[in-house]
Amino acid sequence: MSLFGKKKEETGKRNDSPIKVLGSGCAKCNQLENAAKEALSELGLDPSIDHVTDFAEIATYGVMSTPALIIDGKVASYGKVLKKEEVIDLIKKIRG
């Protein structure tokens, strides 16, 4: 296993993904999801991401502004669309 989590062949089901995008499915949410997938691919990680659209579940993270990016259960960003490089930096920061 790498420093950044599970490699593609080690991952389980999609809903076990440690990376989540929270949002209604709007264009900005989809842009963040695409940037996160690109970042994961560049890091050699499984690009599977959960896109959570249920507002009750979103609220459990304390997020009131979407899109939001969750990495390993931690709110990494909310209220803006990140670029791929920004997502990479956040993954490295959170995962050490």
C-alpha positions, -999 to +999 in steps of 0.1 A: +000+000+000+013+035-008+015+065+014-016+078-003-039+049+004-051+019-015-038+012-050-064+004-077-062-033-073-067-031-035-099-011-034-133-024-026-167-012-036-173+023-049-192+033-017-160+025+003-142+054-014-122+076+010-128+106-014-162+122-016-177+151-034-207+166-017-232+186-038-264+185-057-249+174-090-246+208-104-219+219-129-195+230-101-199+198-082-192+178-114-161+200-121-147+192-086-154+155-091-135+155-123-105+174-108-105+149-079-105+119-103-077+135-123-057+140-091-062+105-079-052+091-113-021+112-114-011+099-079-017+063-091-047+058-068-081+044-075-101+073-091-134+061-077-152+089-059-186+089-041-207+118-052-231+125-023-262+144-033-284+137-003-286+169+017-292+151+050-259+132+045-242+164+034-253+181+066-237+154+087-203+168+076-213+202+088-210+216+052-234+244+043-218+254+011-212+231-018-193+217-036-173+201-009-144+177-010-141+150+018-108+131+021-107+102+046-137+116+064-123+151+068-137+182+051-108+193+029-126+220+010-161+235+006-178+263-014-154+263-044-142+243-073-106+231-069-080+225-096-064+191-099-031+205-084-050+218-054-067+184-048-033+167-050-019+191-024-049+184-001-045+146-004-008+148+004-015+172+034-043+151+049-026+117+043+009+129+054 
